[in-house]
Amino acid sequence: MKSSSLLTAHPFGERGGFAIPFANIGAMRLPEDLDAAVELIRHAIDSGMKYIDTARRYGDSEIKVGEALQDGYREKVILSSKWAPWVMRAETVRDSSADVMRRIIDESLERLQVDYLDFYQLWSVQSRECWEQATAKGGMLEGLLKAKEEGLIGHLGFTTHDSIENILSYIEEADWCEIILFSYNLRSRSYAPAIEAARGKGIGTVIMNPVGGGTLAEPNAHLQRLAGEVDAGSIPELALRWLISHEHIDGYLCGIGKLSDVDEAVAAAKRGPFTSGQMAHINETMAALDRGAEAFCTGCRYCLPCPEGIDIPSVMSIIAQQRYYDNPAGARAGYEALSTLPADCIECGACEERCTQHLKIMGEMGYAAGAFG
């Protein structure tokens, strides 16, 4: 059983030698005002958060973090930044060379007003192509290792949204890797095997999007009922305590934008992990919700192409968000992002002939057009 105290640090993997609390600082959504951002970051640190994740592309996040770490606060934290050319161009080219990587590190050190970074990560590895580009001779990894030799960086890792199969292969290859940042939450649980494999190699595991980018903070009758059944005060508390109940997860990032973000994350962590019985109930409930949605549409995409260009699986997912997950806000956002609307369906029937679930797709297109149009 994990410690119930946020303030009690525990090992952050075996390779790095660090210890962190469960709740930590994600510095992507800091307040626009510098003074407010500094106050917020220091409040988080004073409340027990220790690991800070920022990035070269998060606007002026590094500058705000740097200001907050003055007056002795630098010594209280584990500081990490990240960059990749496929996320943010270096000058006018997508240059992944060691020299450019070094220049980016120097810029981050200057913006953060520090002499070294505890961690630096290859950012958003999302394909084998990205991985090979980063680890090629003369590439980003070489630049990071050189900076490590010079004492500018203490430890290395990467963040990823890649396939599980690719991530498992990276874990086997990356003897230099000491932490991995995964996207993982109640609604998106597919990376569990990769998280377990990383921990098995002594790699620290930290989670981004612990409340699904805010979707798990929205009203939801199913999840609110589930929270009550396991004695969680809210859906966000349910989501955060579910994470800290996993033996292979070391910590998660709280995207802080206001003081209450810190306070709520601290309160959830202090309540501690769920019991094994509570976890079993949560997982069974979420699996049942998933089965309902998956039986409705598996996302196999055999229904495509649509002659009118409708992304049928996306429309079906939007309907599932409303019908099975009770997530009207997420459904609405998904609908508004569609480039071709379901109202454009000409009812040719080709999709229904190809559907492996024998769904009444034409009728569902009409339902979506009426419900969201």
VENMO-V643068 format. One record per helix or strand of 3 or more residues. SS is the DSSP state (H for helix, E for strand). FROM is the first residue (numbers start at 1). LEN is the number of residues. If there is no record, write none. Layout:
ss:SS from:FROM len:LEN
ss:SS from:FROM len:LEN
This chain:
ss:E from:23 len:4
ss:H from:34 len:13
ss:E from:51 len:3
ss:H from:61 len:8
ss:H from:74 len:3
ss:E from:78 len:6
ss:H from:98 len:15
ss:E from:117 len:9
ss:H from:128 len:8
ss:H from:140 len:10
ss:E from:153 len:8
ss:H from:164 len:10
ss:E from:179 len:5
ss:H from:192 len:9
ss:E from:204 len:5
ss:H from:212 len:6
ss:H from:221 len:9
ss:H from:235 len:10
ss:E from:251 len:5
ss:H from:259 len:13
ss:H from:276 len:21
ss:H from:312 len:12
ss:H from:328 len:9
ss:H from:342 len:3
ss:H from:350 len:5
ss:H from:361 len:12
